[in-house]
Each structure stands twice: as structure tokens, then as C-alpha cells.
Amino acid sequence: MINLELPKKLRASANQAHQVAAQIFRPISRKYDLAEHEYPVELDTMAAMVDGLSDSGTQKISGAAGGRSDEGEGPATLPVNANGGNMSALLNALETSWGDVGLMLSIPYQGLGNAAIAAVATDEQLERFGKVWASMAITEPSFGSDSAAVTTTAVLDGDEWVLNGEKIFVTAGQRSTHIVVWASVDRSLGRAAIKSFVVPRDAPGLSVARLEHKLGIKASDTAVLLLQDCRIPKDNILGSPEVNVEKGFAGVMQTFDNTRPMVAAMAIGVTRAALEELRTILTDAGIEISYDTPPNSQHAAAAEFLRMEADYESAYLLAMRAAWMADNKQPNSLQASMSKAKAGRTGTDVTLKAVELAGAVGYSQRLLLEKWGRDSKILDIFEGTQQIQQLIVARRVLNKTSAELK
Ligand SMILES: Cc1cc2nc3c(=O)[nH]c(=O)nc-3n(C[C@H](O)[C@H](O)[C@H](O)COP(=O)(O)OP(=O)(O)OC[C@H]3O[C@@H](n4cnc5c(N)ncnc54)[C@H](O)[C@@H]3O)c2cc1C
């Protein structure tokens, strides 16, 4: 049976993440929303706290889909119904995103690429790359959703891989110390030949072409990266270099089982922030939200609030389930997509409805509601859009292949 009771260590770590969110992120949230591309220097001064988060982060992440370790209170070799690394990652992402999701995406050593490394790295690679700050570069000018369409190439030349291609919309693509790049080792072999590679920032041939201007998450840098005869060590390929046409794409795709619940957690964090603000606004306006009266007998705004709160709870529970399954070594692709679909949609719905119910003040910059409305949209787009998550859920539920249901 699913166990949602959090070990003391996880609760302490989530509490610490909340302190960072409340005391550091919230006060500078608007500042970096208005100063896109400016580096949030406060991130440097919070290094000690981030170290704490990062410690739980790397263990957590190493406990992810591969289930290598556990930081619950039970024996280290678990897991027998434990909440460990994945749950910790999820709670930290949720709490920090409650503070500011753009800044959360800029926290050193917490990149989406770190989760990718955890999903496919060998033990030796985890040792080498466990403490890096890794962004993730899949998207190219020619595709977004269709991750099997990678055109970036990786060719082995002696003891080095030589990478060529262009990656766009890379979150933390300028600030991270490493980039996990998806590239094909043999384009004639199709999707099975797509592998992920850890590219250090200072690798020769890697450059940042430009940064994007965006609707939201302005504190987060989004970069276009060029790989021009970019050379990296031979053992920076994640997982096996062998191309297994039978197994296909499964290796790299495993990444998403880790990252999708994380993005769901970000959306849930922003949703909670908006609901809390809205509750204050409604209470100040004299609108009572009652849990003892049917919604249809209450003020229309209170009824809306209760509907949104129910959506928030279900998004939260779906994400917790996906993380719990990963901690307990259960395949969770279906649940990871379900959680992201629900949380992504709930985030945009709740934040925009909160703006609407708050009226002019909600639309103004006096509060952060309008910002959360802008920030939350990306959480329903990257790591697979709403439509893509629904497609994956449908394929899994109906037992159809990607060729049968497109
Ligand atoms: C701010 C930001 C940060 C990002 N960060 C990263 C990152 O760190 N790393 C990275 O690799 N990428 C990143 N991305 C890219 C992101 O993952 C892609 O934008 C996303 O996957 C969608 O791809 P696309 O924009 O090309 O849309 P498309 O794939 O062209 O889709 C357009 C529309 O068609 C729909 N659609 C597509 N296929 C189907 C289908 N089969 N059935 C039904 N509907 C479908 C989509 O849902 C969408 O609504 C980022 C993007 C942004 C904007």
C-alpha cells in the first residue's frame, strides 16, 4: 500500500526549502521578474542553505528511477515501502517553487539534467557527476514534442565524442556547469541510437548563441546552445553506447520518469501560492469559505475556491504517488505523465482564476498573482506539453504503441 508518511529527515529538508522560499525568494521575486537575464546574486549568498538542499538533492536523485539509495529512516538498502530521494526532490521543488519558480529553476545543482543523470548514469558516473549543476538539452529548431527527431550527432573519435548540432530553449543553459545533451550516435538506426551525453561548460566547441525573452519565469535563463565539433571524453556518454534497436528509446526516455513529477511539483507549488493569496483576498472581502456547507450554497467565489482546492489536492496526491513509486522501484511512466498533466493544467487554471477573482488588484503588479499566472504556463509546456502527457497516458491505458496512437 502507498505510504505517504514522510520520514523526519524529509520533513526537515522540505521545511528548510520553505524557509529559503519565504525568506530569500519571495522578497526578490518581482525584482528578477522585471530584470530578465540579470543574474540573481542572492543565489550566491544562499550557498550554505543550497548546499543543504543539494545534499538531500543528490542523494534523492541518486535514489530516483534507478533506485540506488534511500534516505528514509529505514535501512540503507531498502526500499520496502519507503519515502526517500524522489519524495525529497519533489517536496523541495514544491516548496521552493511556492517562493518563485523562476528562481527555483536557477538554484545551482538542482537542474533537470541532474535528474537525467540520476536516471541513466552508472555508479562511476554518479560519483563523477553527482555534484555538478546540469541543465538538459533535448529540443532543437526542428522539433519540440517529438523527442525521437533528434538531429544532433555524436561521433566517436579516439577517446572523445565529437558533437554537432543546435539546442534551443535550454533552461539554465547559460548558468549550469554541465549540459546533458541528447544526440544520435547513428542517425540511420533511428530513435534507438539517441543517447545522452554530459557536456562540461568549458568543453571546446560549446557556445551560448543567445538568451530568450519570455512570458514568465524571467529569473531563469533560457539559452540557445551551439555544438560545433564539441569534444567531450568518451566516458561522458550516459548509459550504454550500444545501440539496441529492440529496446529502442527506453534508456533516455527514462529521464522523464524522474523529471515529470518534479515539474508537476513546481506547478503544485505555484498553485498553492496562488490559493493562499486568494484565500486572504476573499477573507478580507468578507467571503467565508466553509467546509461544512455544500459549495452551491456558498458565495460563488468560495465555491470556485473549493473546486480549485480539490484540484490542487488531487494534483498533489498524483505527484506524491509518482515519486513514491520511483522510491520503491516501481515503473512509474504512466503515473509521472498523469501527475504532470494534472498539475500543469491545475497550475494555469488556478493562477488565472485567482487573477480573475481578485479583479484589478489581481491583474496589477501590486501582488504576485499576475506573475504566477505567467510563470505557471511553462509548467504545462516543458518536459512534455499537456497534449503529450495525455497521449502517453492514453497509450499506456489502452496498451497502444507510439506507432498505433500518435
Ligand atoms: C521557457 C522554456 C524552457 C524550456 N526548457 C527546456 C529545456 O531545459 N530543455 C529542453 O530540451 N527543452 C526545453 N524547452 C522546450 C520545450 O520542452 C518544448 O517547447 C516543448 O516540448 C514543446 O515543443 P514545441 O515548442 O516544439 O511544440 P510542438 O511540439 O511544435 O507542439 C506545438 C503544439 O502541438 C501539440 N502537439 C504536438 N504533438 C502532438 C500530438 N502528437 N498530439 C496532440 N498534440 C500535439 C503540442 O502539445 C503543442 O500544443 C523549453 C521551452 C521553454 C518555452
The ligand as a MOL file (V3000), in Angstrom:
LIG
                    3D

  0  0  0     0  0            999 V3000
M  V30 BEGIN CTAB
M  V30 COUNTS 53 58 0 0 0
M  V30 BEGIN ATOM
M  V30 1 C 10.8940 28.6020 -21.1570 0
M  V30 2 C 11.1780 27.2760 -21.8030 0
M  V30 3 C 12.1030 26.4310 -21.2360 0
M  V30 4 C 12.4060 25.2100 -21.8370 0
M  V30 5 N 13.3780 24.4050 -21.2920 0
M  V30 6 C 13.7990 23.3230 -21.9710 0
M  V30 7 C 14.9210 22.5720 -21.5320 0
M  V30 8 O 15.5160 22.8530 -20.4770 0
M  V30 9 N 15.3670 21.5610 -22.3090 0
M  V30 10 C 14.7460 21.2180 -23.4800 0
M  V30 11 O 15.2210 20.2900 -24.1420 0
M  V30 12 N 13.6470 21.8770 -23.9100 0
M  V30 13 C 13.1690 22.9260 -23.2000 0
M  V30 14 N 12.0790 23.6290 -23.6460 0
M  V30 15 C 11.3980 23.1960 -24.8560 0
M  V30 16 C 10.0740 22.5150 -24.5290 0
M  V30 17 O 10.3150 21.2540 -23.9390 0
M  V30 18 C 9.2640 22.4090 -25.8350 0
M  V30 19 O 8.8580 23.7270 -26.1470 0
M  V30 20 C 8.0530 21.5240 -25.6770 0
M  V30 21 O 8.4500 20.1800 -25.5940 0
M  V30 22 C 7.0750 21.6530 -26.8450 0
M  V30 23 O 7.7320 21.6220 -28.0590 0
M  V30 24 P 7.4330 22.7190 -29.2030 0
M  V30 25 O 7.5010 24.0410 -28.5230 0
M  V30 26 O 8.3090 22.4790 -30.3530 0
M  V30 27 O 5.9440 22.4670 -29.6080 0
M  V30 28 P 5.4160 21.4280 -30.6990 0
M  V30 29 O 5.9520 20.0740 -30.4520 0
M  V30 30 O 5.5900 22.0160 -32.0390 0
M  V30 31 O 3.8680 21.4130 -30.3260 0
M  V30 32 C 3.0000 22.5080 -30.6500 0
M  V30 33 C 1.6100 22.1480 -30.1440 0
M  V30 34 O 1.1610 20.9160 -30.7520 0
M  V30 35 C 0.8310 19.9640 -29.7480 0
M  V30 36 N 1.2050 18.6220 -30.1870 0
M  V30 37 C 2.4110 18.2080 -30.6330 0
M  V30 38 N 2.3830 16.8850 -30.9430 0
M  V30 39 C 1.1270 16.4690 -30.6780 0
M  V30 40 C 0.4570 15.2050 -30.7850 0
M  V30 41 N 1.0890 14.1220 -31.2110 0
M  V30 42 N -0.8430 15.1380 -30.4210 0
M  V30 43 C -1.5010 16.2490 -29.9780 0
M  V30 44 N -0.9300 17.4680 -29.8630 0
M  V30 45 C 0.3710 17.5620 -30.1960 0
M  V30 46 C 1.6220 20.3930 -28.5180 0
M  V30 47 O 1.0240 19.9270 -27.3410 0
M  V30 48 C 1.5860 21.9030 -28.6330 0
M  V30 49 O 0.3790 22.3840 -28.1090 0
M  V30 50 C 11.7330 24.8260 -23.0240 0
M  V30 51 C 10.7650 25.6760 -23.5890 0
M  V30 52 C 10.5030 26.8870 -22.9880 0
M  V30 53 C 9.4720 27.7820 -23.6340 0
M  V30 END ATOM
M  V30 BEGIN BOND
M  V30 1 1 1 2
M  V30 2 1 2 3
M  V30 3 2 2 52
M  V30 4 2 3 4
M  V30 5 1 4 5
M  V30 6 1 4 50
M  V30 7 2 5 6
M  V30 8 1 6 7
M  V30 9 1 6 13
M  V30 10 2 7 8
M  V30 11 1 7 9
M  V30 12 1 9 10
M  V30 13 2 10 11
M  V30 14 1 10 12
M  V30 15 2 12 13
M  V30 16 1 13 14
M  V30 17 1 14 15
M  V30 18 1 14 50
M  V30 19 1 15 16
M  V30 20 1 16 17
M  V30 21 1 16 18
M  V30 22 1 18 19
M  V30 23 1 18 20
M  V30 24 1 20 21
M  V30 25 1 20 22
M  V30 26 1 22 23
M  V30 27 1 23 24
M  V30 28 2 24 25
M  V30 29 1 24 26
M  V30 30 1 24 27
M  V30 31 1 27 28
M  V30 32 2 28 29
M  V30 33 1 28 30
M  V30 34 1 28 31
M  V30 35 1 31 32
M  V30 36 1 32 33
M  V30 37 1 33 34
M  V30 38 1 33 48
M  V30 39 1 34 35
M  V30 40 1 35 36
M  V30 41 1 35 46
M  V30 42 1 36 37
M  V30 43 1 36 45
M  V30 44 2 37 38
M  V30 45 1 38 39
M  V30 46 1 39 40
M  V30 47 2 39 45
M  V30 48 1 40 41
M  V30 49 2 40 42
M  V30 50 1 42 43
M  V30 51 2 43 44
M  V30 52 1 44 45
M  V30 53 1 46 47
M  V30 54 1 46 48
M  V30 55 1 48 49
M  V30 56 2 50 51
M  V30 57 1 51 52
M  V30 58 1 52 53
M  V30 END BOND
M  V30 END CTAB
M  END
